[in-house]
């Protein structure tokens, strides 16, 4: 036989042997592949696409971090009190710069980052009888709500209580006292007899 035919025959034999081994150990290979994929899922947090969360919320407070970031404390309809990192929102070219003020009522979109929730988008919503100029009078209410509620737990009664308070365009002083009393009662700090 010529040298070329010998190489082809040798190659065909290797191929046949490889196919037989592959058929024989197919389950083992699938098992190994599944293990590798499981390890990738376990150790790489960006292996799958991130889940985008959408909710409505009111900004209770904010802390400036670094040169351009903010850490927002938000009371949301679906998640309760949460802290969201807003990256680069203090830059002049940021599209979110005008929306992220304390007291703003927003539709939020965020994802779970490696260690914090990260803001993707925010759209300011309207409340009747709630003006930008009246926000400064209700900052103490936001500070009180931030201090009194610990952890993030959905509570629709508190959410609707807060919305009703913000929509009340009348006497802010009396409304703040009523809101504080109802909130303390709702959270179990005060019973009905007081």
Buried (B, 14 or more C-beta within 10 A) or exposed (E): EEEEEEEEEEEEEEEEEEEEEEEEEEEEEEEEEEEEEEEEEEEEEEEEEEEEBEBBBBBBBBEEEEEBBBBBBBBBBBBBBBBBBBBBBBEEEBEBBEBBEBBBBBBBBBBEBEEEBBBBBBEBEEEEEBEEEEBEEBEEBBBBBBEBBEEBEEBEEBBEBBBEBBEBEEEBEEBBEBBBEBBBBEBEEBEEEE
